[in-house]
Amino acid sequence: MDVENIKEIINAKANLSTALGMEFLSTPEADTCMARMKVDERNRQPFGFLSGGATLALAENVAGVGSSSLCPGCACVGIEVSGSHVKAVCEGDTVTAYARLLHQGSTLHVWQVDIRNSAEELISQVRVTNYVIRHT
């Protein structure tokens, strides 16, 4: 999935993605996109671990980038995010979110997002539902 056009939109203004240090990546698969985020002072808990909220934000944002790539000119907004965190990540590590499209309807997209640490261990598994708003 090519996300280059969406990256231009994201990087044009300050937003949550840039504030938390997310980097979005294109993939050769048409139903998959990725994002990376270094665990640092922008997205960690006071104890030095990746915040669960930042993890869910990463998942929602990568799914939003994916839906926006599939529907140019539309506004794609998250309407449901549900996740399970299974392993902690320490400051200094980098996590990668692998988002795979499970359902692409005309108004709803459902994504499965697996987030892994630099050792490729599963950190969190998140399901994201996006609502696609078509401009008339």
Phi, psi and omega in degrees: 000128180272117182247013185300317180296323180291323178301322178298318179295315182298316185281355181287331182222155175295138181200179183299320181302312181287324180297325181271351176088030180281141175235121184265141187232138173283157177227162177285341181278138183287343184247017186222139170222169185222160172212150176241152177209123175284137178278114182212195185297342180283337189222015181256161172284168176299340181275357177096005178257155174303131179289138175298324178295321177293325177296314178295323177296319177300313180297314181295321181289319179292323176294322177295320176297318178298312179297320179295325177293324180283338185229071181302140179084356179259158171263124181245118185236142178288132177243347175206133177224126180220128184214162174234130177260127186243351180205143178278155177232129182274152175307139181104335177280169176237137176252150177235131178258125178251109183256126179238130180288123178264327181212131176236095174265183181286334179235345180234136172239138177241130183238145169252123182241117174259130180247127185234152176277184183292342176271007180068020176278141179293128180255312181212152173235127189227139173250131181234132173248127179249143174259129181262117180260113181270129178282135179253000000 
